[in-house]
C-alpha cells in the first residue's frame, strides 16, 4: 500500500466531463485504487474517466519502482566499494606494523644474548645487521587508493576547477579506476585532465552566427517593376 500518488493537471480533461457528484465518486475510486482497497460502484461515464486515469497511475508506479531499484543498486555498489577500500587500508596498516614487531623481537633477543655472553652479543649484532639496499633497486610505488567524492571535491575547490566530483568518481569507478587499459596511478592528475577537457569542450562549442546577409530592398522600384502602379 502506497501513502501517496501523483495527480496530474491532464486529469482535468476527464473532470470537465463530470458533475460535482461524479467527480467525488471518481476521486474516491482513485484513492481506493492507490490504497489497494475495493473500488466503489461507478456509472458508465465515471468508469470511462477512471480507466484513463488508472492507466497513468500504473505507469507512474512502475517508473517510481524502477527508480527505487536503480537507487538501491547504486547505493549498494558505493557501499561495497567503500568496504573494499577500508579493508585495503586496514591491511596496509597491518603490514606497516609488522616490521616494528619484528624489530622489537630482534631487539629483545639481542639484549638477552648481551646479558649472558658479551662475545655472543657481538656476533649477534653482526648477524642482524641489515644489508643496505642496492643502488640499482628502486623503492616500490605507494599503493593507489581511489578517492572519495569529498576528496575530489576538496581538491577541485583548492585548485579552482569546475568539476562534478560525483560524476568523476562514478565514471572511473565504472572503468575500474583505469586510464585506458592501464591502472590509474595519480587521481589528482586525472582531475586536472578532466577539468582541462571540460574547458576545451566548452571553448569548442560553435557560436550561433547567421549565414544570411541583410539586403536593402527598394519597395517602390519593386512595385513599379511588377506593374502594380505607374
N, C-alpha and C positions, 0 to 999 in steps of 0.2 A: 504494500500500500504506500503510495506517494503522498506527501503532505502538500504538494504544490503542483501546478501545471501552468502552461503558457496560454494566455488569452491574446489572440491576435486581432488587430484592427480590421483585418479582412473578414472577420466573422460578421461585421455589420451588414454585409450583403444579405446574409441569411436572416438577421434580426429584423431588417426592414420589411420582410415578408410577413412578419408575425404580429399579432396583437400583444398587449402587455401581459395578458394571462398566458398566452402561448410562450412568450419569452421566459416567463418564470418557470414553466414546465421544462423548456429547453435547458435553462441554466441548471435546474435541479438534476436533469439527466446527465449533464456534463460532470457535475460534482460527483454523482454516484458512479459514473464510469471511471473517473480518475481515482476514486476510492475503492474500486473493486466491489461495489455494492450493487444491489438489484436496481435495475433501471425502471423508472415509473412508466406507466402507460402513456402513450403519446398518440395524437391524431396523425393523419397522413402527412400534413404539411410540416408539423414539428418533427416527425420522424425523418422526413427527407432532409431537412436542415441539419438534424443531428448526425445523419450519416456522413455528410460532408465534413463536419467539424471533427467527428471521431477519427476519420482518416488522417487529418492533420495532427491530432493528438497522438496517434500511433507513431507517425513519422517523427514527431518531437521526442517522444520517449525513446525510440530507437537511437536517434542521434545523441541524446543525453547519455544513454547507457554505453554507447561506443566511446564517447569522450571520457567517461569514468574509467572504462577498461584501459584506454590508452594512457591516462594519467597514472593509473596504478602500475602499469608496466614500466613507465619511465621512472617512477619513484623507486621501484624495486631495482632497476638497473643502477641507479645512482647510489642506492644503499649498498648494493653488492660491491660496487666499485670502491666505495668508502671503506668497507670492511677489508677489502683486499689490500688497500694502501696502508691501513692501520696495522694489519698483520705483517706486512713487509717492514714497516718501521720498527715494530716490536722485535722482529728477527734481527734487524740491523743493530738495534741496541744490545741484544743478547750477544751478538758476535763481537761488538765493540768491548763488552765487559770480559770476554773470555781471555784476552791477553793479560789483563790486570790480574785475574785469578791465577793464571799460570805463573806470572812473575812473583806473586805472593807465596806460592808453594815453593818456588825455587829459592826465594829469599829465606824462608823458614828452614829449608834443607841445608842451606849454606851455614846458617847460624848454628845448627845442630852439629855439623861437622867441625865448626870452629871451636865449640866447647870441648869436644873430645880429642881432637888432634890438630895441632896447628899446621903440620905438614900436609895432611889431607885437605885442610881448608884451602891451602894454596893451590893444590891440584884441582879442587872443586871449582875455585874461581876461574881457573884456566879453562875447565871443561865447559862452563856455562856461558862463556863469552860468546856473544852473537857475532857472526861474520858481517862485516859492513856490506851493504848492497853493492852489487857490481855496477860498474859505470854504464854498461850497455842496457841495464834493465830499467824500465820505466814504471813509475807508480801507477797502479790501476786507477781508472777514472771513477769518480763517485757514481753511485747508483742513481739512475734517473727516477724521480718521483713525480707523477702527474700532479699539476697544481689544482687547487680548488677554485671555484668561481670567485671567492673572495680574494684569493691571492692574485688572480689575473686582473680583477677589477682594481685592486690597490696598485698594482704595477702600472696599469694603464693610466690611472689618475696621476701617479707620480711622474710619468713621462709626458702627460698631456695628450694621450691618444684617445680618440673617439672609437672605442672598441666595445662591442657587445660581448661581455665576458662569458655569459651563459651560453651564447651561440658558439663561441670559440671552444669552450670545454666540451659541449655536446658534439661538435664537428670532429675534434681529434679523438674523443672517446670512441666514436663510431668507427674511426680508422685504426683503432688500437694504438693511438699515440705514435703514429709513424708519419714521416715526411717522405712521400713517395713510397718506396719499398724499404727504406731504412728506418730503424727506431729513432725516435726523437731524442736528442741529447740536451738541448737547451730550450726550454719552453719560452723563456723571455725573448730569445731571438725569433721564435715563431710568432710571438705577439707583435714584435716590431715589423716583421714581414707582413703580418695580417693587416696592421694599420696602414703600412705603405701601399699595399694592394688596394685597400678601400679608397685611399686618397687618389690613386691613379685611376680607379674606376669612375670616381665622381668627375675627375677632370676630363675624362674621355667622352662624357655624355655630350651629344651634339646640341648646339643651340637651335632654337626654333626660329630660323630665318626664312623669310618669304622669298620664293624664287620668281615672284611676279613683279614686274616693274609698273609703276603707275604711269598712265598716259593722260595727257590733256586732250579733251575732245571738244571741238567747237560745235555746239549743238545747232546753231543757226545754219552753218555751212552744211551740216549733215542733213538737215531737213530740206534745204534747197536742192541738194543733190538728189534727194529722193522725190522731188517734185511735189512735196506736200504744200508748199506755198511759194509764190513768186518772189 
